[in-house]
């Protein structure tokens, strides 16, 4: 994932950048303080992706101000998660924003062509898990991954899962998004030879405890190679999947 410094060094090697220009790029101010936020400008150099803006709790003006700084220091794409429709409408008038209301995600800048090792499969137990799944899928795509969506393949109808064995077994990483009892992650973990990232969702009736039941089921999975992120954390799962899919 960390390609920015490599690009700078390759620029020096092939003559596109002088040593002084390269040094300036590396030494640039590591963050910019705009009062209500300190924007990390070296995130892409350290981790391969620019700082992600968490939209919940921020005003539309604050989101737009953070994007101003990010766009002044890089080409993007820049990701805004948990973004409200009102904030998206405000930001659209100031930045080239693509907004995905189901996932509550905004993207500023062009999504790169996939350059990962293989495919990231995002699977859901049911249609009700779609918002969290789309957050994961779009996050992975913005990070340069080819994403295959397998939606509504939960264990209540196991034949639906088994109908996609070729996709499941050829994946580099699988993100399993499920509420209720959260069994999908264990099933996929028992079929695939790649890492499975389990995402419990808050979908379910009373005893699901807003996703806690699915979380505990996933944490107690007997399938090897299953890891778990927090309830409804599609972003965290998509980001981790993207990192795994770019491991050299």
FENTA-V988164 format. One record per helix or strand of 2 or more residues. SS is the DSSP state (H for helix, E for strand). FROM is the first residue (numbers start at 0). TO is the last residue. If there is no record, write none. Layout:
# FENTA-V988164
ss=SS from=FROM to=TO
ss=SS from=FROM to=TO
This chain:
# FENTA-V988164
ss=H from=3 to=12
ss=H from=18 to=26
ss=E from=30 to=32
ss=E from=37 to=39
ss=H from=42 to=46
ss=E from=52 to=53
ss=H from=59 to=71
ss=E from=77 to=80
ss=H from=84 to=91
ss=E from=96 to=99
ss=E from=104 to=107
ss=E from=118 to=123
ss=H from=126 to=141
ss=E from=145 to=149
ss=H from=154 to=161
ss=H from=164 to=168
ss=E from=172 to=177
ss=H from=183 to=190
ss=E from=194 to=199
ss=H from=205 to=218
ss=E from=225 to=228
ss=H from=233 to=243
